[in-house]
Amino acid sequence: MPSKFLLIRMIVLLSATIVIQGCGQATAPSASDNAGAAAVEDTSKRSDSSVSNNDSGAPVNPPISREAMCLTSRVGLASSNQSRMSLSGNSTINGDVLTGSRAHLRLSGNSVVRGRAIVGESTDVKLSGNAAVLDGILEQSSDVWFQARDLSEKMAKLAPTVRVSEISKSTVFKGNGGLNVIHVSNNLRLSGVESVVLSGSSKDVFVFNIEGMFSVSGKASLLFDGDVKLENVLFNAVSGGKPGCDSTVKISGNGVWRGTVLAVRRDISISGNGRLLGAAFGGTNVSVSGNGFVLDATAFCATPVPTPVPTPVPTPVPTPVPTPVPTPVPTPVPTPVPTPVPTPVPTPVPTPVPTPVPTPVPTPVPTPVPTPVPTPVPTPVPTPVPTPVPTPVPTPVPTPVPTPVPTPVPTPVPTPVPALVIANWKVEEQTMSSITVSWATSAPATSQVIVTDMSTGASITTPSDSILRTIHYVVVRDLRANTTYRLQAVSVTSDGVSAVSNELTWTTDAF
C-alpha cells in the first residue's frame, strides 16, 4: 500500500512540471515559452489580453530590403508544383489564381475567378457547371510561389519581439512603430466570437510565425485598430506544423481573416462563409468551397521602418557676459604744505631821555611828542592751494550684443483632402430575402447601403462595421420576396470625406 501512494504522489509532482502543448503533445516547458508567458496578460479571468511590442530589451532585427519583403503580384490564391487546387460551390477569388507545373485545377458549381488563372506547364484544368475565369486561362511559368517560399523562410528566421505560447482568446497586439515579429510556439486557434486586434500606425509591420495549428472558425476575426495596412500583415505557418497536429490552415464558418497567409509546406482550406481579405499561398492541396471568398487580393509588401532615433538637441551656449573693467582709482596727490612766513619782530623804540631843565629858571618841559609806533604788519595768510581734482576716467560701455531675430516659420498650407470616388457599384447576387452588392472606393472607407422599398417608400441604412477598406461587399438581409428596392452605396474615409453612389433598382426573387 505505501508504494501505491508513493506512485500517485510522484505522478502529481511530475504533472505539475509538464505543459500540455497543442494537439495533445506533452512536453516540458521551454525557456522561450516562459518568456512569451511573461509578455501575455492572463486571460483566464477575462475575454481578451493585450501584448505590447515596444519592450526596450527586445532584439533588433537587421535591416531588410523592400524587395526581400514584397510579393509584387495580384495573386489571391496560389499552390505549388504537382498540387491540387479546387474551387467549388459559390466560392469567389478577387484576383488571379496560380498553380505550379504538372498541377490540377478544378472549378465547379458557381465558382468564379475575377482575374486570370495562371497555370504551369502540363497542368490539367477543368471547369464545370457555371464556373468561370473572367480574364482567361494563361499557361505560363511564374516564380511568384517560389518568392513566397523564400519569404516564408526569411520571416521564420527573424528574431521575435514577442513570444506567446498560443493564441486562443481575444488578444490585442500593439505595434512598436516598426517591425513586430510575434512567435507563436503552439497554435493559433480561434472560434466563437473571439478576435485578434492589431493596433498601430501605417509604419507598423506585423509578422506572425506560427509553429502549430492555424484554425479560424465560428465568427472569429482579425481586426485592425489605427492605420494598420493590409499589405503590412503576414501570417507565416512555419514548415509542416507539429507532429500529431492537423497542419491544414483552415478558415471556416463565418470567420474573417486579414493579411497574407504563407503556408507553402501545408494545405489550405477556406469553406462555409469563411473569408480571407488578402492572399494565400499554399502547398499541395488548396481548396475554397461553399461561400468561401478571397477578397481584395492584396499581397504582403512592406518596408519596415526602424524605430526613429531622436535628433540630439544641442545644448545652448550662453552669450558671454563681458567682465566689467573696474574704474581706476587715481593716486591721491598730497596737499602741499605752505612754507611758514616768520612773524616780523618790531624794532624796539628807545625810551627818550628828557632834556635836563636848568635851575633856577626852569625851562618848561615840552610835552614830549610820542614817537609813532609803527603799525604791526599782519602776518600774511598763505593763499590755500586747491587740491587738484582728478579727471574721472569714464567707465567703458560694453558694445551691445544685437538680439537675434527669429526666422519666421511659414504657416503650413494644409494638404487638400482628395475627393472619395465610388466605382464598380453593382449587385453580385440576390435571393428571396437578400441582395449582395459590391463596390470599390479610391481610398479606404466604411461600407453602408441605403435601402428603399419602392412600394412603401420606407428606407433603412445598413449598419457599418467601422472597418476601412477599398473593396466593399455588403449583404442586405430581411427583405421581402418579389419586391423592388432602390439601393445606394455610402462610404466615409477616416478624414470624414464621404461619397454616395448612383441608384440601383433591383427586385428580389419570387417564392
Backbone torsions as a table, in degrees:
resi	resn	phi	psi	omega
1	MET	NA	-45.5	179.2
2	PRO	-57.1	-36.2	-179.0
3	SER	-65.8	-33.0	179.5
4	LYS	-65.8	-46.1	179.0
5	PHE	-64.6	-37.4	178.4
6	LEU	-63.2	-40.2	179.7
7	LEU	-64.6	-43.0	179.2
8	ILE	-62.2	-41.7	-179.3
9	ARG	-63.6	-40.9	179.0
10	MET	-64.3	-38.6	179.4
11	ILE	-64.8	-41.6	179.6
12	VAL	-62.9	-46.2	-179.7
13	LEU	-63.9	-39.4	-179.2
14	LEU	-66.8	-41.0	-178.1
15	SER	-65.6	-25.6	179.8
16	ALA	-70.2	-20.1	-178.7
17	THR	-103.3	8.1	-178.9
18	ILE	-108.3	134.1	174.4
19	VAL	-106.7	122.6	179.5
20	ILE	-81.6	107.6	179.2
21	GLN	-89.6	171.6	-171.2
22	GLY	-49.8	153.2	175.0
23	CYS	68.2	19.2	174.9
24	GLY	80.3	12.8	-179.3
25	GLN	-91.3	119.7	-177.6
26	ALA	-94.3	124.7	178.5
27	THR	-140.1	160.2	175.8
28	ALA	-70.6	147.7	-179.2
29	PRO	-65.3	138.3	179.3
30	SER	-94.7	161.9	177.9
31	ALA	-63.6	-35.3	-179.5
32	SER	-67.1	-38.2	178.3
33	ASP	-66.4	-38.5	178.0
34	ASN	-63.1	-39.2	177.9
35	ALA	-64.0	-39.8	179.3
36	GLY	-66.8	-38.9	-178.8
37	ALA	-61.5	-31.7	179.7
38	ALA	-68.9	-23.8	-176.7
39	ALA	-90.1	-14.3	-174.7
40	VAL	-105.9	131.5	178.6
41	GLU	-68.3	143.3	178.0
42	ASP	-62.6	120.8	-177.2
43	THR	-103.1	10.3	-178.2
44	SER	-72.5	-20.0	-178.2
45	LYS	-110.6	4.2	179.4
46	ARG	-151.1	169.9	-172.6
47	SER	-90.1	-10.0	-179.2
48	ASP	-145.2	170.4	177.1
49	SER	-144.1	168.6	-177.4
50	SER	-129.1	131.4	-179.1
51	VAL	-121.3	124.0	-179.9
52	SER	-101.7	141.0	-178.2
53	ASN	-106.6	19.2	-174.4
54	ASN	-110.0	29.9	177.5
55	ASP	-66.2	124.3	-177.2
56	SER	-65.2	-19.7	-179.7
57	GLY	-90.7	2.7	-178.0
58	ALA	-69.1	148.7	-179.9
59	PRO	-65.7	152.8	-179.5
60	VAL	-105.9	123.6	179.0
61	ASN	-80.9	146.5	178.1
62	PRO	-65.3	154.6	179.1
63	PRO	-59.0	140.7	178.7
64	ILE	-121.0	132.9	-178.1
65	SER	-67.3	157.1	179.5
66	ARG	-60.6	-38.6	-179.1
67	GLU	-61.6	-33.7	-177.7
68	ALA	-74.9	-13.3	-179.3
69	MET	-123.3	34.6	-174.0
70	CYS	-140.6	126.7	172.7
71	LEU	-105.2	92.5	-172.6
72	THR	-82.0	79.1	176.5
73	SER	-160.1	165.0	175.9
74	ARG	-106.4	31.1	177.9
75	VAL	-72.4	128.6	176.9
76	GLY	-93.7	-30.4	-176.4
77	LEU	-146.3	133.9	-177.4
78	ALA	-143.8	151.8	176.1
79	SER	-138.9	168.5	-171.6
80	SER	-86.7	-176.5	172.6
81	ASN	-61.9	147.9	177.4
82	GLN	54.3	38.9	-178.3
83	SER	-106.5	173.5	174.9
84	ARG	-123.9	123.1	176.1
85	MET	-118.0	128.9	-175.4
86	SER	-130.8	127.8	173.8
87	LEU	-120.5	126.0	-176.4
88	SER	-143.6	176.4	179.4
89	GLY	64.0	-132.4	178.1
90	ASN	-106.0	27.4	-176.5
91	SER	-64.7	147.3	-177.3
92	THR	-137.1	136.8	174.4
93	ILE	-118.9	117.2	175.7
94	ASN	-90.7	91.7	-176.4
95	GLY	138.7	-166.8	-179.6
96	ASP	-87.9	155.3	166.7
97	VAL	-113.9	150.8	-174.1
98	LEU	-141.3	135.0	172.8
99	THR	-125.2	159.2	173.8
100	GLY	-80.0	-168.9	-179.7
101	SER	-77.6	157.0	177.5
102	ARG	53.3	41.7	-178.5
103	ALA	-107.2	179.2	177.2
104	HIS	-127.9	126.0	178.2
105	LEU	-119.7	122.5	-178.6
106	ARG	-125.1	127.0	173.9
107	LEU	-123.7	129.7	-178.0
108	SER	-143.0	174.3	179.3
109	GLY	64.0	-133.0	178.4
110	ASN	-105.4	21.6	-178.6
111	SER	-65.0	146.7	-176.8
112	VAL	-144.3	140.6	172.9
113	VAL	-109.8	114.0	-179.4
114	ARG	-88.0	57.5	-179.0
115	GLY	-179.0	-144.2	-179.4
116	ARG	-108.3	158.7	168.7
117	ALA	-107.3	107.5	-178.9
118	ILE	-100.3	112.7	-173.9
119	VAL	-119.5	147.8	177.7
120	GLY	-77.9	174.7	-177.1
121	GLU	-63.2	149.2	177.8
122	SER	60.1	29.1	177.9
123	THR	-90.8	135.1	-179.9
124	ASP	-91.1	118.3	-177.3
125	VAL	-116.9	129.3	177.2
126	LYS	-137.3	133.1	176.0
127	LEU	-119.2	138.1	178.4
128	SER	-141.9	166.8	-178.8
129	GLY	65.0	-135.0	178.0
130	ASN	-100.0	17.6	-178.4
131	ALA	-62.7	146.3	-176.6
132	ALA	-150.6	147.3	169.8
133	VAL	-117.0	106.5	-166.9
134	LEU	-66.1	-35.9	-176.8
135	ASP	-103.3	14.3	172.8
136	GLY	92.0	167.2	-179.6
137	ILE	-107.5	129.0	-176.0
138	LEU	-124.6	120.2	175.6
139	GLU	-88.0	111.8	-173.7
140	GLN	-160.3	135.6	177.0
141	SER	-74.8	144.0	-178.5
142	SER	-141.5	146.6	178.7
143	ASP	-102.0	12.3	-176.8
144	VAL	-62.3	-44.5	-179.4
145	TRP	-63.2	-37.2	178.6
146	PHE	-68.8	-34.3	173.2
147	GLN	-60.8	-42.2	179.0
148	ALA	-63.9	-39.8	179.0
149	ARG	-63.6	-45.4	179.9
150	ASP	-63.5	-40.4	179.2
151	LEU	-63.2	-40.9	179.1
152	SER	-59.4	-42.7	-178.8
153	GLU	-67.5	-38.9	179.6
154	LYS	-67.5	-42.4	-179.2
155	MET	-65.5	-34.5	-179.6
156	ALA	-66.2	-21.6	-178.1
157	LYS	-91.1	-5.1	-179.3
158	LEU	-68.2	145.1	177.2
159	ALA	-72.8	129.5	-178.2
160	PRO	-67.9	141.6	168.6
161	THR	-92.8	-19.9	176.8
162	VAL	-144.5	140.0	175.3
163	ARG	-119.5	132.4	173.1
164	VAL	-132.0	151.5	179.5
165	SER	-78.6	-44.4	-176.0
166	GLU	-155.7	149.4	172.2
167	ILE	-114.1	104.4	-178.3
168	SER	-133.9	-0.5	178.1
169	LYS	-133.4	167.9	178.9
170	SER	-58.7	127.4	-174.9
171	THR	-141.3	142.7	175.5
172	VAL	-110.4	125.6	174.7
173	PHE	-106.7	119.6	-177.4
174	LYS	-97.4	127.2	-177.5
175	GLY	-71.8	159.3	178.7
176	ASN	-105.9	10.8	179.7
177	GLY	88.1	4.3	-179.2
178	GLY	-151.2	-132.2	-177.7
179	LEU	-87.8	119.1	177.7
180	ASN	-110.3	117.0	-179.3
181	VAL	-113.2	112.1	-177.7
182	ILE	-106.7	119.0	-179.9
183	HIS	-99.3	119.7	178.6
184	VAL	-105.0	107.3	-172.7
185	SER	-74.1	-20.2	177.7
186	ASN	-122.1	-112.1	-168.1
187	ASN	-111.2	148.1	161.9
188	LEU	-105.9	106.1	-172.3
189	ARG	-141.1	103.8	-177.0
190	LEU	-120.7	142.9	177.5
191	SER	-148.3	-176.6	179.8
192	GLY	63.1	-130.5	179.8
193	VAL	-113.4	21.4	179.0
194	GLU	-65.7	151.7	179.4
195	SER	-146.1	151.1	171.9
196	VAL	-109.5	130.7	-178.8
197	VAL	-115.2	127.0	174.0
198	LEU	-102.0	117.9	-175.1
199	SER	-113.9	125.5	179.6
200	GLY	174.3	-161.9	-177.5
201	SER	-110.8	-178.6	179.4
202	SER	-68.0	-13.7	179.3
203	LYS	-88.7	-9.7	-178.7
204	ASP	-79.5	134.9	174.4
205	VAL	-118.8	126.4	-178.7
206	PHE	-112.0	121.0	176.8
207	VAL	-121.7	118.2	177.0
208	PHE	-105.1	120.1	173.6
209	ASN	-102.1	113.0	-170.7
210	ILE	-111.4	120.2	-177.7
211	GLU	-82.7	-35.5	-172.3
212	GLY	-104.7	-140.3	-176.4
213	MET	-68.5	154.3	175.6
214	PHE	-133.7	101.0	-175.3
215	SER	-140.3	126.9	177.7
216	VAL	-126.8	122.5	-177.3
217	SER	-144.1	-174.8	-177.6
218	GLY	61.8	-130.2	175.4
219	LYS	-112.4	24.6	179.6
220	ALA	-64.0	150.2	-175.4
221	SER	-154.6	164.3	171.9
222	LEU	-113.2	126.6	-176.4
223	LEU	-121.4	155.5	177.0
224	PHE	-110.7	140.0	174.5
225	ASP	-126.1	129.7	-175.7
226	GLY	95.6	-140.1	-176.2
227	ASP	-116.1	36.2	178.5
228	VAL	-65.6	134.3	-177.3
229	LYS	-97.2	143.5	-179.8
230	LEU	-59.7	-38.9	-177.4
231	GLU	-75.5	-2.3	179.0
232	ASN	-103.2	14.2	-176.0
233	VAL	-122.7	128.4	-177.0
234	LEU	-137.4	131.8	173.0
235	PHE	-114.4	114.1	-173.6
236	ASN	-108.2	103.5	176.0
237	ALA	-77.8	102.9	-169.9
238	VAL	-68.8	133.6	176.1
239	SER	45.5	-142.6	-176.1
240	GLY	-100.1	18.7	-179.4
241	GLY	84.3	-172.6	-177.8
242	LYS	-96.3	149.3	178.7
243	PRO	-58.5	136.5	179.3
244	GLY	84.6	-6.1	-179.6
245	CYS	-97.2	155.7	170.0
246	ASP	-77.5	109.4	-173.3
247	SER	-83.6	-8.6	-177.3
248	THR	-66.8	132.7	173.6
249	VAL	-79.3	121.3	-173.4
250	LYS	-124.2	131.4	169.9
251	ILE	-127.1	113.3	-171.1
252	SER	-141.0	-174.3	-178.2
253	GLY	60.8	-128.8	174.4
254	ASN	-111.0	24.7	-178.8
255	GLY	-65.8	140.8	178.1
256	VAL	-126.7	123.6	-179.2
257	TRP	-124.1	154.2	-177.0
258	ARG	-129.7	149.4	177.8
259	GLY	106.2	-174.9	178.6
260	THR	-97.1	132.5	178.2
261	VAL	-107.8	118.9	175.0
262	LEU	-104.4	114.4	177.1
263	ALA	-137.5	55.1	-170.4
264	VAL	-68.1	-14.8	176.4
265	ARG	-110.8	13.8	-176.2
266	ARG	-134.3	170.6	173.0
267	ASP	-88.7	157.0	177.1
268	ILE	-127.9	136.3	177.7
269	SER	-136.7	120.3	174.3
270	ILE	-117.3	118.7	-171.9
271	SER	-141.1	178.4	-179.1
272	GLY	61.8	-128.9	174.1
273	ASN	-105.2	20.8	-178.8
274	GLY	-61.1	140.3	-178.5
275	ARG	-132.7	140.2	174.0
276	LEU	-121.7	118.9	176.2
277	LEU	-97.4	95.8	-176.8
278	GLY	154.8	-123.9	-179.6
279	ALA	-153.9	157.2	-179.4
280	ALA	-136.2	133.4	179.2
281	PHE	-123.1	107.5	-175.4
282	GLY	-106.3	-174.9	-178.6
283	GLY	-102.7	-109.1	-170.8
284	THR	-79.6	-41.4	-176.7
285	ASN	-125.0	121.9	179.0
286	VAL	-129.7	125.4	-178.4
287	SER	-139.0	143.8	173.2
288	VAL	-130.1	122.8	-174.7
289	SER	-137.7	177.6	-179.7
290	GLY	62.7	-127.5	175.8
291	ASN	-105.7	25.9	-178.1
292	GLY	-60.2	138.9	-179.4
293	PHE	-126.8	143.7	162.1
294	VAL	-119.2	104.0	-169.4
295	LEU	-107.1	155.9	171.7
296	ASP	48.8	58.9	-173.6
297	ALA	-56.5	101.7	-179.9
298	THR	-126.7	104.4	-177.9
299	ALA	-77.8	155.1	-179.6
300	PHE	-60.5	127.3	178.5
301	CYS	-157.7	93.1	-171.9
302	ALA	-128.4	146.9	171.0
303	THR	-113.7	102.8	-178.7
304	PRO	-63.7	134.7	179.4
305	VAL	-98.7	121.6	179.5
306	PRO	-64.1	153.4	177.8
307	THR	-60.0	125.6	-174.5
308	PRO	-65.1	137.4	175.2
309	VAL	-90.6	125.1	-176.5
310	PRO	-63.1	139.1	177.9
311	THR	-69.6	124.6	-179.1
312	PRO	-63.8	135.3	178.5
313	VAL	-91.9	120.0	-178.2
314	PRO	-64.3	140.2	176.5
315	THR	-70.5	124.3	-177.4
316	PRO	-64.1	135.2	177.9
317	VAL	-89.0	119.6	-177.8
318	PRO	-66.3	145.6	177.2
319	THR	-67.5	125.2	-177.0
320	PRO	-64.4	133.0	177.1
321	VAL	-89.8	125.4	-177.9
322	PRO	-64.3	137.5	178.2
323	THR	-69.7	123.2	-177.6
324	PRO	-65.1	134.7	177.7
325	VAL	-86.3	118.7	-178.2
326	PRO	-65.2	142.8	178.5
327	THR	-69.3	125.3	-177.6
328	PRO	-66.3	133.0	178.1
329	VAL	-87.7	119.8	-177.9
330	PRO	-65.8	146.5	177.0
331	THR	-69.8	124.5	-177.6
332	PRO	-64.6	132.4	178.3
333	VAL	-88.8	125.3	-177.9
334	PRO	-65.5	137.8	178.4
335	THR	-67.9	125.7	-179.4
336	PRO	-67.5	132.9	177.8
337	VAL	-86.7	122.0	-178.5
338	PRO	-68.4	143.0	177.6
339	THR	-68.4	126.5	-176.9
340	PRO	-69.6	133.8	176.1
341	VAL	-88.3	125.0	-177.7
342	PRO	-66.9	140.4	177.1
343	THR	-69.1	125.9	-179.2
344	PRO	-68.1	136.6	177.6
345	VAL	-85.4	125.0	-179.3
346	PRO	-67.5	142.4	178.7
347	THR	-66.8	128.8	-177.0
348	PRO	-69.4	136.4	178.6
349	VAL	-88.6	121.9	-179.6
350	PRO	-68.5	145.0	179.3
351	THR	-70.4	125.5	-178.7
352	PRO	-68.9	136.4	177.3
353	VAL	-90.4	123.7	-178.5
354	PRO	-69.9	142.3	178.1
355	THR	-69.9	132.7	-178.5
356	PRO	-68.5	134.8	179.9
357	VAL	-87.3	124.0	-180.0
358	PRO	-67.1	145.3	177.7
359	THR	-92.6	138.5	10.9
360	PRO	-93.3	-20.5	-175.8
361	VAL	-91.8	105.7	-177.5
362	PRO	-71.2	126.7	175.8
363	THR	-80.9	128.1	-179.7
364	PRO	-58.4	134.3	-178.8
365	VAL	-83.9	116.2	178.6
366	PRO	-63.5	146.3	177.4
367	THR	-66.2	120.3	-177.2
368	PRO	-64.4	132.4	176.8
369	VAL	-86.7	118.6	-177.8
370	PRO	-67.3	139.9	175.5
371	THR	-69.1	127.9	-179.1
372	PRO	-61.7	131.0	178.2
373	VAL	-82.0	121.9	-179.6
374	PRO	-61.9	138.6	178.8
375	THR	-66.2	125.8	-178.4
376	PRO	-63.7	137.5	178.2
377	VAL	-77.7	124.3	-179.4
378	PRO	-67.1	145.9	178.4
379	THR	-64.0	121.8	-177.9
380	PRO	-65.5	131.9	175.5
381	VAL	-84.7	121.1	-178.0
382	PRO	-63.7	138.3	177.5
383	THR	-68.1	123.2	-178.3
384	PRO	-67.1	133.1	177.4
385	VAL	-84.7	121.1	-178.5
386	PRO	-65.8	139.0	177.3
387	THR	-68.4	124.5	-178.0
388	PRO	-65.3	129.7	176.9
389	VAL	-84.4	121.7	-178.7
390	PRO	-66.3	141.5	178.4
391	THR	-68.4	122.3	-178.0
392	PRO	-66.4	134.9	176.6
393	VAL	-85.2	122.8	-177.3
394	PRO	-65.4	139.5	175.9
395	THR	-70.4	125.6	-178.7
396	PRO	-64.7	131.1	178.4
397	VAL	-88.7	121.0	-179.3
398	PRO	-65.5	144.5	177.9
399	THR	-65.7	124.9	-177.6
400	PRO	-66.7	135.8	176.7
401	VAL	-82.8	123.0	-177.2
402	PRO	-65.2	137.3	176.8
403	THR	-68.7	125.6	-179.2
404	PRO	-65.1	134.8	178.7
405	VAL	-89.0	118.3	-178.7
406	PRO	-63.1	140.4	176.8
407	THR	-68.1	125.3	-178.2
408	PRO	-63.4	133.4	177.6
409	VAL	-88.2	120.7	-178.2
410	PRO	-65.0	141.4	177.3
411	THR	-67.2	122.3	-178.2
412	PRO	-63.6	138.0	176.8
413	VAL	-87.5	118.9	-177.9
414	PRO	-59.6	136.9	177.7
415	THR	-70.6	126.6	-179.1
416	PRO	-64.3	136.9	178.6
417	VAL	-80.1	120.8	-177.9
418	PRO	-67.1	151.4	178.9
419	ALA	-70.4	150.5	178.9
420	LEU	-91.7	131.4	-176.9
421	VAL	-117.0	132.9	176.2
422	ILE	-103.8	129.9	-179.3
423	ALA	-134.4	166.1	176.3
424	ASN	54.8	38.0	179.6
425	TRP	-75.3	115.5	-174.9
426	LYS	-158.5	166.0	174.9
427	VAL	-94.6	125.3	-179.0
428	GLU	-83.8	-45.8	179.8
429	GLU	-161.0	165.1	179.9
430	GLN	-145.0	154.7	172.7
431	THR	-133.6	-168.0	178.6
432	MET	-69.1	-26.9	-173.9
433	SER	-126.0	7.0	-179.0
434	SER	-151.3	156.7	175.2
435	ILE	-135.3	128.4	176.7
436	THR	-102.7	124.8	-178.9
437	VAL	-121.2	159.1	177.6
438	SER	-145.4	156.2	175.3
439	TRP	-162.4	169.5	178.8
440	ALA	-124.6	148.0	176.4
441	THR	-122.7	155.2	-177.4
442	SER	-76.3	-8.9	177.6
443	ALA	-149.4	156.9	177.8
444	PRO	-57.1	130.6	-176.4
445	ALA	-154.6	170.7	179.8
446	THR	-77.8	173.1	-176.0
447	SER	-129.8	118.1	174.7
448	GLN	-145.2	156.2	179.0
449	VAL	-132.9	131.4	174.0
450	ILE	-91.6	121.9	-175.6
451	VAL	-116.4	123.6	-179.0
452	THR	-121.7	125.0	175.5
453	ASP	-76.0	115.6	-174.8
454	MET	-68.7	-22.7	-178.0
455	SER	-83.8	-30.4	-177.6
456	THR	-111.4	-19.5	-176.4
457	GLY	82.3	-1.7	-179.9
458	ALA	-70.1	140.5	-175.8
459	SER	-131.0	139.1	174.8
460	ILE	-133.3	160.7	175.0
461	THR	-123.2	128.2	-179.6
462	THR	-66.3	147.7	179.6
463	PRO	-68.5	154.3	177.9
464	SER	-100.9	140.8	175.7
465	ASP	-88.8	4.6	175.9
466	SER	63.7	15.6	177.4
467	ILE	-95.2	131.2	-179.7
468	LEU	-88.0	130.1	-179.6
469	ARG	-150.8	166.3	177.3
470	THR	-103.9	-23.0	174.4
471	ILE	-110.6	125.9	-170.7
472	HIS	-120.4	131.4	173.3
473	TYR	-128.6	126.1	179.4
474	VAL	-132.5	130.8	175.0
475	VAL	-102.6	115.3	177.8
476	VAL	-89.8	117.3	-173.2
477	ARG	-110.0	177.3	176.5
478	ASP	59.5	39.8	177.5
479	LEU	-94.6	163.1	178.3
480	ARG	-88.5	145.9	-179.8
481	ALA	-70.1	149.5	175.3
482	ASN	52.4	44.7	-178.8
483	THR	-128.0	139.7	-179.0
484	THR	-92.2	132.8	-178.8
485	TYR	-126.2	149.2	172.6
486	ARG	-104.0	129.8	-173.7
487	LEU	-121.0	140.0	173.9
488	GLN	-140.2	134.5	177.8
489	ALA	-87.8	142.0	178.4
490	VAL	-130.8	128.9	177.4
491	SER	-134.3	143.6	-180.0
492	VAL	-133.8	130.7	178.8
493	THR	-82.1	173.2	178.0
494	SER	-66.1	-20.5	178.0
495	ASP	-87.3	2.3	179.5
496	GLY	85.9	7.3	178.1
497	VAL	-81.1	127.9	-175.8
498	SER	-119.7	160.6	177.2
499	ALA	-147.8	145.3	178.2
500	VAL	-125.0	132.1	-177.5
501	SER	-77.2	173.8	171.0
502	ASN	-72.6	170.8	-174.7
503	GLU	-86.4	139.6	171.3
504	LEU	-116.0	134.3	176.3
505	THR	-108.8	124.7	-173.8
506	TRP	-141.9	146.3	-177.9
507	THR	-116.0	130.6	178.5
508	THR	-71.8	161.8	-179.0
509	ASP	-66.2	151.6	177.1
510	ALA	-85.4	164.6	177.0
511	PHE	-60.8	NA	NA
